[in-house]
Amino acid sequence: MKAGDRVRVRALNPPGHNRAPSYVRGRTGVVVRPVGDGRFPDEAAAVGADARREAIWTVAFTGRELWGPDGGARDLVHVDLFESYLEHP
């Protein structure tokens, strides 16, 4: 994964902890930059410090992608997301 890649947020709704905001699930955006890495929170909630570390990416979504015609044509929303939440469309 790299800046400029188009990605879709997996439409996940697992039980328990999840850090992918529901308003971006199933939506397509563009990778802006890598943020670094961190303990994957879906696992950390259950296993603590033994949770795997994973890359985090800033992804930009247009207002129209998120809210349809009510979204501003030039609006962008940036969301930091763990790599497991992302897939190539």
Order of alpha helices (4+ residues) and beta strands (2+ residues): beta-beta-alpha-beta-alpha-beta-beta
